[in-house]
Amino acid sequence: MIDHLRQMAILALVVDEGSFRAAAKDLGLAPSRISETVSELEAYLGVTLLYRTTRKITLTNGGRIFYARVVGMVRSAEAGLNELNALSLEPVGALRLSLLAFLAAGWTRVR
């Protein structure tokens, strides 16, 4: 299952972007590699997830059901990562200010 999480995230990106080419551009990969990844996921599941034509892709009925679950998983994972990143963005440590003498009058040192 864990081996297929990346494939699921790529499927969600393909559907969200509307094409293999756009998803490939976002990930910095070749469109053929994105297509292969989705095909590998379909082979693992034994279900066709996308109808492919030269002009567009659309979800199959099974693809719609699976995509709804996958996109929820991906968004939940992204939210978790964003929450962790927000923790590391909070200021830490001492803040030191340099002021001109006449502005500093009346300020006391805080520790």
Backbone atoms as SQL, in Angstrom:
CREATE TABLE atoms (id INTEGER PRIMARY KEY, chain TEXT, resi INTEGER, resn TEXT, atom TEXT, x REAL, y REAL, z REAL);
INSERT INTO atoms VALUES
  (1, 'A', 1, 'MET', 'N', 0.819, -1.194, 0.000),
  (2, 'A', 1, 'MET', 'CA', 0.000, 0.000, 0.000),
  (3, 'A', 1, 'MET', 'C', 0.865, 1.260, 0.000),
  (4, 'A', 2, 'ILE', 'N', 1.863, 1.307, 0.884),
  (5, 'A', 2, 'ILE', 'CA', 2.712, 2.493, 0.986),
  (6, 'A', 2, 'ILE', 'C', 3.418, 2.768, -0.337),
  (7, 'A', 3, 'ASP', 'N', 3.785, 1.720, -1.040),
  (8, 'A', 3, 'ASP', 'CA', 4.453, 1.891, -2.329),
  (9, 'A', 3, 'ASP', 'C', 3.568, 2.619, -3.333),
  (10, 'A', 4, 'HIS', 'N', 2.264, 2.564, -3.144),
  (11, 'A', 4, 'HIS', 'CA', 1.335, 3.132, -4.121),
  (12, 'A', 4, 'HIS', 'C', 0.838, 4.532, -3.753),
  (13, 'A', 5, 'LEU', 'N', 1.245, 5.039, -2.591),
  (14, 'A', 5, 'LEU', 'CA', 0.802, 6.382, -2.194),
  (15, 'A', 5, 'LEU', 'C', 1.286, 7.449, -3.169),
  (16, 'A', 6, 'ARG', 'N', 2.519, 7.330, -3.628),
  (17, 'A', 6, 'ARG', 'CA', 3.054, 8.290, -4.604),
  (18, 'A', 6, 'ARG', 'C', 2.246, 8.236, -5.901),
  (19, 'A', 7, 'GLN', 'N', 1.923, 7.036, -6.331),
  (20, 'A', 7, 'GLN', 'CA', 1.128, 6.885, -7.551),
  (21, 'A', 7, 'GLN', 'C', -0.238, 7.543, -7.382),
  (22, 'A', 8, 'MET', 'N', -0.832, 7.390, -6.211),
  (23, 'A', 8, 'MET', 'CA', -2.138, 7.990, -5.950),
  (24, 'A', 8, 'MET', 'C', -2.048, 9.515, -5.965),
  (25, 'A', 9, 'ALA', 'N', -0.989, 10.054, -5.376),
  (26, 'A', 9, 'ALA', 'CA', -0.809, 11.503, -5.376),
  (27, 'A', 9, 'ALA', 'C', -0.620, 12.025, -6.799),
  (28, 'A', 10, 'ILE', 'N', 0.082, 11.271, -7.623),
  (29, 'A', 10, 'ILE', 'CA', 0.281, 11.659, -9.023),
  (30, 'A', 10, 'ILE', 'C', -1.039, 11.597, -9.777),
  (31, 'A', 11, 'LEU', 'N', -1.841, 10.572, -9.525),
  (32, 'A', 11, 'LEU', 'CA', -3.169, 10.489, -10.155),
  (33, 'A', 11, 'LEU', 'C', -3.987, 11.726, -9.800),
  (34, 'A', 12, 'ALA', 'N', -4.000, 12.102, -8.531),
  (35, 'A', 12, 'ALA', 'CA', -4.772, 13.275, -8.108),
  (36, 'A', 12, 'ALA', 'C', -4.279, 14.531, -8.817),
  (37, 'A', 13, 'LEU', 'N', -2.973, 14.666, -8.960),
  (38, 'A', 13, 'LEU', 'CA', -2.418, 15.826, -9.650),
  (39, 'A', 13, 'LEU', 'C', -2.808, 15.841, -11.127),
  (40, 'A', 14, 'VAL', 'N', -2.775, 14.693, -11.770),
  (41, 'A', 14, 'VAL', 'CA', -3.172, 14.591, -13.179),
  (42, 'A', 14, 'VAL', 'C', -4.618, 15.048, -13.346),
  (43, 'A', 15, 'VAL', 'N', -5.484, 14.571, -12.464),
  (44, 'A', 15, 'VAL', 'CA', -6.898, 14.941, -12.562),
  (45, 'A', 15, 'VAL', 'C', -7.070, 16.431, -12.264),
  (46, 'A', 16, 'ASP', 'N', -6.403, 16.918, -11.217),
  (47, 'A', 16, 'ASP', 'CA', -6.528, 18.335, -10.862),
  (48, 'A', 16, 'ASP', 'C', -6.013, 19.252, -11.971),
  (49, 'A', 17, 'GLU', 'N', -4.903, 18.869, -12.597),
  (50, 'A', 17, 'GLU', 'CA', -4.301, 19.686, -13.658),
  (51, 'A', 17, 'GLU', 'C', -4.985, 19.480, -15.004),
  (52, 'A', 18, 'GLY', 'N', -5.638, 18.347, -15.181),
  (53, 'A', 18, 'GLY', 'CA', -6.368, 18.084, -16.409),
  (54, 'A', 18, 'GLY', 'C', -5.564, 17.423, -17.516),
  (55, 'A', 19, 'SER', 'N', -4.274, 17.155, -17.256),
  (56, 'A', 19, 'SER', 'CA', -3.465, 16.492, -18.272),
  (57, 'A', 19, 'SER', 'C', -2.194, 15.915, -17.660),
  (58, 'A', 20, 'PHE', 'N', -1.639, 14.938, -18.370),
  (59, 'A', 20, 'PHE', 'CA', -0.369, 14.350, -17.958),
  (60, 'A', 20, 'PHE', 'C', 0.747, 15.391, -18.108),
  (61, 'A', 21, 'ARG', 'N', 0.666, 16.165, -19.164),
  (62, 'A', 21, 'ARG', 'CA', 1.714, 17.156, -19.441),
  (63, 'A', 21, 'ARG', 'C', 1.789, 18.214, -18.326),
  (64, 'A', 22, 'ALA', 'N', 0.648, 18.722, -17.899),
  (65, 'A', 22, 'ALA', 'CA', 0.640, 19.739, -16.842),
  (66, 'A', 22, 'ALA', 'C', 1.138, 19.156, -15.519),
  (67, 'A', 23, 'ALA', 'N', 0.723, 17.933, -15.215),
  (68, 'A', 23, 'ALA', 'CA', 1.200, 17.282, -13.984),
  (69, 'A', 23, 'ALA', 'C', 2.697, 17.045, -14.057),
  (70, 'A', 24, 'ALA', 'N', 3.177, 16.629, -15.221),
  (71, 'A', 24, 'ALA', 'CA', 4.610, 16.390, -15.407),
  (72, 'A', 24, 'ALA', 'C', 5.401, 17.676, -15.219),
  (73, 'A', 25, 'LYS', 'N', 4.873, 18.774, -15.723),
  (74, 'A', 25, 'LYS', 'CA', 5.552, 20.062, -15.581),
  (75, 'A', 25, 'LYS', 'C', 5.651, 20.452, -14.107),
  (76, 'A', 26, 'ASP', 'N', 4.564, 20.258, -13.354),
  (77, 'A', 26, 'ASP', 'CA', 4.564, 20.575, -11.922),
  (78, 'A', 26, 'ASP', 'C', 5.593, 19.748, -11.157),
  (79, 'A', 27, 'LEU', 'N', 5.770, 18.491, -11.558),
  (80, 'A', 27, 'LEU', 'CA', 6.662, 17.582, -10.847),
  (81, 'A', 27, 'LEU', 'C', 8.072, 17.544, -11.419),
  (82, 'A', 28, 'GLY', 'N', 8.265, 18.161, -12.581),
  (83, 'A', 28, 'GLY', 'CA', 9.580, 18.145, -13.210),
  (84, 'A', 28, 'GLY', 'C', 9.936, 16.788, -13.784),
  (85, 'A', 29, 'LEU', 'N', 8.929, 16.080, -14.261),
  (86, 'A', 29, 'LEU', 'CA', 9.127, 14.750, -14.858),
  (87, 'A', 29, 'LEU', 'C', 8.626, 14.757, -16.296),
  (88, 'A', 30, 'ALA', 'N', 8.963, 13.710, -17.020),
  (89, 'A', 30, 'ALA', 'CA', 8.473, 13.561, -18.395),
  (90, 'A', 30, 'ALA', 'C', 7.009, 13.124, -18.368),
  (91, 'A', 31, 'PRO', 'N', 6.196, 13.633, -19.286),
  (92, 'A', 31, 'PRO', 'CA', 4.796, 13.213, -19.350),
  (93, 'A', 31, 'PRO', 'C', 4.644, 11.692, -19.492),
  (94, 'A', 32, 'SER', 'N', 5.563, 11.066, -20.213),
  (95, 'A', 32, 'SER', 'CA', 5.492, 9.613, -20.375),
  (96, 'A', 32, 'SER', 'C', 5.661, 8.903, -19.037),
  (97, 'A', 33, 'ARG', 'N', 6.487, 9.449, -18.155),
  (98, 'A', 33, 'ARG', 'CA', 6.690, 8.846, -16.832),
  (99, 'A', 33, 'ARG', 'C', 5.435, 8.990, -15.981),
  (100, 'A', 34, 'ILE', 'N', 4.753, 10.105, -16.106),
  (101, 'A', 34, 'ILE', 'CA', 3.497, 10.317, -15.371),
  (102, 'A', 34, 'ILE', 'C', 2.446, 9.330, -15.861),
  (103, 'A', 35, 'SER', 'N', 2.358, 9.163, -17.184),
  (104, 'A', 35, 'SER', 'CA', 1.410, 8.217, -17.758),
  (105, 'A', 35, 'SER', 'C', 1.713, 6.786, -17.304),
  (106, 'A', 36, 'GLU', 'N', 2.979, 6.429, -17.285),
  (107, 'A', 36, 'GLU', 'CA', 3.381, 5.095, -16.825),
  (108, 'A', 36, 'GLU', 'C', 3.006, 4.874, -15.364),
  (109, 'A', 37, 'THR', 'N', 3.190, 5.891, -14.554),
  (110, 'A', 37, 'THR', 'CA', 2.867, 5.788, -13.130),
  (111, 'A', 37, 'THR', 'C', 1.379, 5.533, -12.928),
  (112, 'A', 38, 'VAL', 'N', 0.549, 6.255, -13.657),
  (113, 'A', 38, 'VAL', 'CA', -0.896, 6.038, -13.554),
  (114, 'A', 38, 'VAL', 'C', -1.254, 4.649, -14.072),
  (115, 'A', 39, 'SER', 'N', -0.619, 4.223, -15.156),
  (116, 'A', 39, 'SER', 'CA', -0.873, 2.880, -15.701),
  (117, 'A', 39, 'SER', 'C', -0.473, 1.799, -14.705),
  (118, 'A', 40, 'GLU', 'N', 0.639, 2.001, -13.989),
  (119, 'A', 40, 'GLU', 'CA', 1.068, 1.043, -12.970),
  (120, 'A', 40, 'GLU', 'C', 0.047, 0.955, -11.841),
  (121, 'A', 41, 'LEU', 'N', -0.504, 2.097, -11.446),
  (122, 'A', 41, 'LEU', 'CA', -1.536, 2.108, -10.412),
  (123, 'A', 41, 'LEU', 'C', -2.782, 1.376, -10.895),
  (124, 'A', 42, 'GLU', 'N', -3.178, 1.629, -12.129),
  (125, 'A', 42, 'GLU', 'CA', -4.344, 0.939, -12.697),
  (126, 'A', 42, 'GLU', 'C', -4.117, -0.570, -12.744),
  (127, 'A', 43, 'ALA', 'N', -2.911, -0.981, -13.108),
  (128, 'A', 43, 'ALA', 'CA', -2.590, -2.414, -13.159),
  (129, 'A', 43, 'ALA', 'C', -2.669, -3.028, -11.763),
  (130, 'A', 44, 'TYR', 'N', -2.146, -2.320, -10.773),
  (131, 'A', 44, 'TYR', 'CA', -2.189, -2.808, -9.396),
  (132, 'A', 44, 'TYR', 'C', -3.632, -2.962, -8.918),
  (133, 'A', 45, 'LEU', 'N', -4.460, -1.974, -9.225),
  (134, 'A', 45, 'LEU', 'CA', -5.855, -1.993, -8.790),
  (135, 'A', 45, 'LEU', 'C', -6.730, -2.910, -9.636),
  (136, 'A', 46, 'GLY', 'N', -6.298, -3.154, -10.871),
  (137, 'A', 46, 'GLY', 'CA', -7.108, -3.945, -11.789),
  (138, 'A', 46, 'GLY', 'C', -8.312, -3.186, -12.302),
  (139, 'A', 47, 'VAL', 'N', -8.204, -1.856, -12.313),
  (140, 'A', 47, 'VAL', 'CA', -9.308, -0.983, -12.721),
  (141, 'A', 47, 'VAL', 'C', -8.755, 0.135, -13.593),
  (142, 'A', 48, 'THR', 'N', -9.459, 0.462, -14.667),
  (143, 'A', 48, 'THR', 'CA', -9.102, 1.627, -15.466),
  (144, 'A', 48, 'THR', 'C', -9.643, 2.857, -14.756),
  (145, 'A', 49, 'LEU', 'N', -8.776, 3.795, -14.467),
  (146, 'A', 49, 'LEU', 'CA', -9.171, 4.999, -13.735),
  (147, 'A', 49, 'LEU', 'C', -9.444, 6.184, -14.646),
  (148, 'A', 50, 'LEU', 'N', -8.746, 6.225, -15.788),
  (149, 'A', 50, 'LEU', 'CA', -8.862, 7.357, -16.702),
  (150, 'A', 50, 'LEU', 'C', -9.144, 6.892, -18.121),
  (151, 'A', 51, 'TYR', 'N', -10.046, 7.604, -18.790),
  (152, 'A', 51, 'TYR', 'CA', -10.182, 7.467, -20.233),
  (153, 'A', 51, 'TYR', 'C', -9.199, 8.451, -20.831),
  (154, 'A', 52, 'ARG', 'N', -8.387, 7.983, -21.748),
  (155, 'A', 52, 'ARG', 'CA', -7.372, 8.837, -22.348),
  (156, 'A', 52, 'ARG', 'C', -7.659, 9.023, -23.831),
  (157, 'A', 53, 'THR', 'N', -7.621, 10.273, -24.268),
  (158, 'A', 53, 'THR', 'CA', -7.640, 10.566, -25.699),
  (159, 'A', 53, 'THR', 'C', -6.461, 11.494, -25.955),
  (160, 'A', 54, 'THR', 'N', -6.220, 11.808, -27.199),
  (161, 'A', 54, 'THR', 'CA', -5.108, 12.704, -27.502),
  (162, 'A', 54, 'THR', 'C', -5.382, 14.118, -27.014),
  (163, 'A', 55, 'ARG', 'N', -6.626, 14.450, -26.784),
  (164, 'A', 55, 'ARG', 'CA', -6.979, 15.811, -26.401),
  (165, 'A', 55, 'ARG', 'C', -7.299, 15.992, -24.922),
  (166, 'A', 56, 'LYS', 'N', -7.809, 14.936, -24.266),
  (167, 'A', 56, 'LYS', 'CA', -8.200, 15.112, -22.864),
  (168, 'A', 56, 'LYS', 'C', -8.237, 13.783, -22.127),
  (169, 'A', 57, 'ILE', 'N', -8.317, 13.909, -20.823),
  (170, 'A', 57, 'ILE', 'CA', -8.512, 12.747, -19.971),
  (171, 'A', 57, 'ILE', 'C', -9.791, 12.953, -19.174),
  (172, 'A', 58, 'THR', 'N', -10.484, 11.878, -18.889),
  (173, 'A', 58, 'THR', 'CA', -11.658, 11.931, -18.030),
  (174, 'A', 58, 'THR', 'C', -11.631, 10.720, -17.120),
  (175, 'A', 59, 'LEU', 'N', -12.229, 10.868, -15.962),
  (176, 'A', 59, 'LEU', 'CA', -12.297, 9.776, -15.011),
  (177, 'A', 59, 'LEU', 'C', -13.356, 8.762, -15.424),
  (178, 'A', 60, 'THR', 'N', -13.055, 7.502, -15.230),
  (179, 'A', 60, 'THR', 'CA', -14.057, 6.461, -15.384),
  (180, 'A', 60, 'THR', 'C', -14.927, 6.486, -14.132),
  (181, 'A', 61, 'ASN', 'N', -15.974, 5.674, -14.099),
  (182, 'A', 61, 'ASN', 'CA', -16.808, 5.610, -12.886),
  (183, 'A', 61, 'ASN', 'C', -15.974, 5.159, -11.690),
  (184, 'A', 62, 'GLY', 'N', -15.164, 4.133, -11.888),
  (185, 'A', 62, 'GLY', 'CA', -14.275, 3.673, -10.824),
  (186, 'A', 62, 'GLY', 'C', -13.260, 4.738, -10.460),
  (187, 'A', 63, 'GLY', 'N', -12.789, 5.456, -11.460),
  (188, 'A', 63, 'GLY', 'CA', -11.839, 6.535, -11.234),
  (189, 'A', 63, 'GLY', 'C', -12.428, 7.648, -10.387),
  (190, 'A', 64, 'ARG', 'N', -13.699, 7.975, -10.611),
  (191, 'A', 64, 'ARG', 'CA', -14.359, 9.013, -9.812),
  (192, 'A', 64, 'ARG', 'C', -14.411, 8.630, -8.338),
  (193, 'A', 65, 'ILE', 'N', -14.795, 7.378, -8.090),
  (194, 'A', 65, 'ILE', 'CA', -14.890, 6.884, -6.715),
  (195, 'A', 65, 'ILE', 'C', -13.517, 6.911, -6.051),
  (196, 'A', 66, 'PHE', 'N', -12.527, 6.394, -6.760),
  (197, 'A', 66, 'PHE', 'CA', -11.173, 6.321, -6.202),
  (198, 'A', 66, 'PHE', 'C', -10.575, 7.704, -6.024),
  (199, 'A', 67, 'TYR', 'N', -10.769, 8.578, -7.000),
  (200, 'A', 67, 'TYR', 'CA', -10.226, 9.936, -6.932),
  (201, 'A', 67, 'TYR', 'C', -10.764, 10.678, -5.714),
  (202, 'A', 68, 'ALA', 'N', -12.047, 10.527, -5.416),
  (203, 'A', 68, 'ALA', 'CA', -12.642, 11.210, -4.265),
  (204, 'A', 68, 'ALA', 'C', -11.913, 10.826, -2.983),
  (205, 'A', 69, 'ARG', 'N', -11.538, 9.569, -2.852),
  (206, 'A', 69, 'ARG', 'CA', -10.799, 9.120, -1.659),
  (207, 'A', 69, 'ARG', 'C', -9.344, 9.604, -1.694),
  (208, 'A', 70, 'VAL', 'N', -8.735, 9.493, -2.853),
  (209, 'A', 70, 'VAL', 'CA', -7.326, 9.864, -2.999),
  (210, 'A', 70, 'VAL', 'C', -7.131, 11.353, -2.748),
  (211, 'A', 71, 'VAL', 'N', -7.990, 12.183, -3.307),
  (212, 'A', 71, 'VAL', 'CA', -7.824, 13.624, -3.146),
  (213, 'A', 71, 'VAL', 'C', -8.007, 14.007, -1.679),
  (214, 'A', 72, 'GLY', 'N', -8.883, 13.326, -0.970),
  (215, 'A', 72, 'GLY', 'CA', -9.038, 13.572, 0.460),
  (216, 'A', 72, 'GLY', 'C', -7.771, 13.211, 1.227),
  (217, 'A', 73, 'MET', 'N', -7.172, 12.089, 0.854),
  (218, 'A', 73, 'MET', 'CA', -5.931, 11.642, 1.485),
  (219, 'A', 73, 'MET', 'C', -4.806, 12.649, 1.227),
  (220, 'A', 74, 'VAL', 'N', -4.683, 13.088, -0.011),
  (221, 'A', 74, 'VAL', 'CA', -3.615, 14.017, -0.380),
  (222, 'A', 74, 'VAL', 'C', -3.803, 15.353, 0.339),
  (223, 'A', 75, 'ARG', 'N', -5.015, 15.853, 0.380),
  (224, 'A', 75, 'ARG', 'CA', -5.271, 17.137, 1.055),
  (225, 'A', 75, 'ARG', 'C', -5.021, 17.032, 2.554),
  (226, 'A', 76, 'SER', 'N', -5.371, 15.901, 3.134),
  (227, 'A', 76, 'SER', 'CA', -5.122, 15.693, 4.556),
  (228, 'A', 76, 'SER', 'C', -3.624, 15.666, 4.843),
  (229, 'A', 77, 'ALA', 'N', -2.865, 14.986, 3.999),
  (230, 'A', 77, 'ALA', 'CA', -1.411, 14.928, 4.167),
  (231, 'A', 77, 'ALA', 'C', -0.800, 16.316, 4.006),
  (232, 'A', 78, 'GLU', 'N', -1.264, 17.073, 3.004),
  (233, 'A', 78, 'GLU', 'CA', -0.753, 18.432, 2.800),
  (234, 'A', 78, 'GLU', 'C', -1.072, 19.322, 3.998),
  (235, 'A', 79, 'ALA', 'N', -2.263, 19.176, 4.569),
  (236, 'A', 79, 'ALA', 'CA', -2.634, 19.968, 5.746),
  (237, 'A', 79, 'ALA', 'C', -1.722, 19.628, 6.917),
  (238, 'A', 80, 'GLY', 'N', -1.419, 18.355, 7.100),
  (239, 'A', 80, 'GLY', 'CA', -0.504, 17.956, 8.161),
  (240, 'A', 80, 'GLY', 'C', 0.878, 18.549, 7.973),
  (241, 'A', 81, 'LEU', 'N', 1.375, 18.508, 6.751),
  (242, 'A', 81, 'LEU', 'CA', 2.687, 19.105, 6.466),
  (243, 'A', 81, 'LEU', 'C', 2.672, 20.605, 6.693),
  (244, 'A', 82, 'ASN', 'N', 1.601, 21.258, 6.285),
  (245, 'A', 82, 'ASN', 'CA', 1.501, 22.705, 6.485),
  (246, 'A', 82, 'ASN', 'C', 1.471, 23.063, 7.966),
  (247, 'A', 83, 'GLU', 'N', 0.782, 22.249, 8.773),
  (248, 'A', 83, 'GLU', 'CA', 0.731, 22.495, 10.213),
  (249, 'A', 83, 'GLU', 'C', 2.119, 22.350, 10.832),
  (250, 'A', 84, 'LEU', 'N', 2.854, 21.330, 10.411),
  (251, 'A', 84, 'LEU', 'CA', 4.214, 21.146, 10.924),
  (252, 'A', 84, 'LEU', 'C', 5.130, 22.283, 10.495),
  (253, 'A', 85, 'ASN', 'N', 4.992, 22.713, 9.247),
  (254, 'A', 85, 'ASN', 'CA', 5.804, 23.834, 8.764),
  (255, 'A', 85, 'ASN', 'C', 5.485, 25.114, 9.523),
  (256, 'A', 86, 'ALA', 'N', 4.226, 25.311, 9.866),
  (257, 'A', 86, 'ALA', 'CA', 3.834, 26.513, 10.610),
  (258, 'A', 86, 'ALA', 'C', 4.496, 26.530, 11.986),
  (259, 'A', 87, 'LEU', 'N', 4.669, 25.363, 12.581),
  (260, 'A', 87, 'LEU', 'CA', 5.336, 25.299, 13.882),
  (261, 'A', 87, 'LEU', 'C', 6.779, 25.770, 13.783),
  (262, 'A', 88, 'SER', 'N', 7.424, 25.421, 12.691),
  (263, 'A', 88, 'SER', 'CA', 8.830, 25.802, 12.535),
  (264, 'A', 88, 'SER', 'C', 8.988, 27.251, 12.090),
  (265, 'A', 89, 'LEU', 'N', 7.915, 27.894, 11.685),
  (266, 'A', 89, 'LEU', 'CA', 7.986, 29.279, 11.247),
  (267, 'A', 89, 'LEU', 'C', 7.781, 30.269, 12.385),
  (268, 'A', 90, 'GLU', 'N', 7.399, 29.759, 13.566),
  (269, 'A', 90, 'GLU', 'CA', 7.201, 30.652, 14.691),
  (270, 'A', 90, 'GLU', 'C', 8.560, 31.182, 15.140),
  (271, 'A', 91, 'PRO', 'N', 8.619, 32.452, 15.463),
  (272, 'A', 91, 'PRO', 'CA', 9.892, 33.030, 15.896),
  (273, 'A', 91, 'PRO', 'C', 10.427, 32.342, 17.156),
  (274, 'A', 92, 'VAL', 'N', 11.713, 32.145, 17.180),
  (275, 'A', 92, 'VAL', 'CA', 12.375, 31.521, 18.314),
  (276, 'A', 92, 'VAL', 'C', 13.624, 32.324, 18.625),
  (277, 'A', 93, 'GLY', 'N', 13.888, 32.540, 19.909),
  (278, 'A', 93, 'GLY', 'CA', 15.116, 33.223, 20.282),
  (279, 'A', 93, 'GLY', 'C', 14.887, 34.651, 20.723),
  (280, 'A', 94, 'ALA', 'N', 15.984, 35.326, 20.976),
  (281, 'A', 94, 'ALA', 'CA', 15.944, 36.707, 21.463),
  (282, 'A', 94, 'ALA', 'C', 15.867, 37.666, 20.287),
  (283, 'A', 95, 'LEU', 'N', 15.159, 38.743, 20.501),
  (284, 'A', 95, 'LEU', 'CA', 15.071, 39.818, 19.517),
  (285, 'A', 95, 'LEU', 'C', 15.847, 41.009, 20.059),
  (286, 'A', 96, 'ARG', 'N', 16.817, 41.459, 19.320),
  (287, 'A', 96, 'ARG', 'CA', 17.633, 42.599, 19.737),
  (288, 'A', 96, 'ARG', 'C', 17.374, 43.760, 18.788),
  (289, 'A', 97, 'LEU', 'N', 17.186, 44.913, 19.374),
  (290, 'A', 97, 'LEU', 'CA', 16.948, 46.122, 18.597),
  (291, 'A', 97, 'LEU', 'C', 18.038, 47.138, 18.886),
  (292, 'A', 98, 'SER', 'N', 18.423, 47.853, 17.881),
  (293, 'A', 98, 'SER', 'CA', 19.351, 48.972, 18.060),
  (294, 'A', 98, 'SER', 'C', 18.577, 50.248, 17.794),
  (295, 'A', 99, 'LEU', 'N', 18.592, 51.138, 18.777),
  (296, 'A', 99, 'LEU', 'CA', 17.863, 52.396, 18.664),
  (297, 'A', 99, 'LEU', 'C', 18.818, 53.564, 18.895),
  (298, 'A', 100, 'LEU', 'N', 18.467, 54.682, 18.349),
  (299, 'A', 100, 'LEU', 'CA', 19.207, 55.902, 18.655),
  (300, 'A', 100, 'LEU', 'C', 18.997, 56.233, 20.128),
  (301, 'A', 101, 'ALA', 'N', 19.970, 56.876, 20.726),
  (302, 'A', 101, 'ALA', 'CA', 19.937, 57.132, 22.161),
  (303, 'A', 101, 'ALA', 'C', 18.674, 57.869, 22.595),
  (304, 'A', 102, 'PHE', 'N', 18.246, 58.872, 21.835),
  (305, 'A', 102, 'PHE', 'CA', 17.072, 59.637, 22.251),
  (306, 'A', 102, 'PHE', 'C', 15.780, 58.822, 22.127),
  (307, 'A', 103, 'LEU', 'N', 15.760, 57.809, 21.239),
  (308, 'A', 103, 'LEU', 'CA', 14.585, 56.936, 21.144),
  (309, 'A', 103, 'LEU', 'C', 14.588, 55.875, 22.233),
  (310, 'A', 104, 'ALA', 'N', 15.780, 55.508, 22.671),
  (311, 'A', 104, 'ALA', 'CA', 15.910, 54.444, 23.655),
  (312, 'A', 104, 'ALA', 'C', 15.639, 54.933, 25.069),
  (313, 'A', 105, 'ALA', 'N', 15.625, 56.231, 25.305),
  (314, 'A', 105, 'ALA', 'CA', 15.395, 56.766, 26.654),
  (315, 'A', 105, 'ALA', 'C', 14.054, 56.261, 27.173),
  (316, 'A', 106, 'GLY', 'N', 14.084, 55.734, 28.341),
  (317, 'A', 106, 'GLY', 'CA', 12.847, 55.223, 28.933),
  (318, 'A', 106, 'GLY', 'C', 12.632, 53.737, 28.707),
  (319, 'A', 107, 'TRP', 'N', 13.378, 53.136, 27.798),
  (320, 'A', 107, 'TRP', 'CA', 13.283, 51.689, 27.558),
  (321, 'A', 107, 'TRP', 'C', 14.147, 50.989, 28.577),
  (322, 'A', 108, 'THR', 'N', 13.714, 49.882, 29.053),
  (323, 'A', 108, 'THR', 'CA', 14.518, 49.073, 29.957),
  (324, 'A', 108, 'THR', 'C', 14.847, 47.769, 29.284),
  (325, 'A', 109, 'ARG', 'N', 15.886, 47.169, 29.715),
  (326, 'A', 109, 'ARG', 'CA', 16.301, 45.890, 29.151),
  (327, 'A', 109, 'ARG', 'C', 15.408, 44.785, 29.697),
  (328, 'A', 110, 'VAL', 'N', 14.885, 43.964, 28.820),
  (329, 'A', 110, 'VAL', 'CA', 13.991, 42.882, 29.223),
  (330, 'A', 110, 'VAL', 'C', 14.708, 41.573, 28.991),
  (331, 'A', 111, 'ARG', 'N', 14.679, 40.720, 29.968),
  (332, 'A', 111, 'ARG', 'CA', 15.299, 39.380, 29.830),
  (333, 'A', 111, 'ARG', 'C', 14.353, 38.345, 30.322);
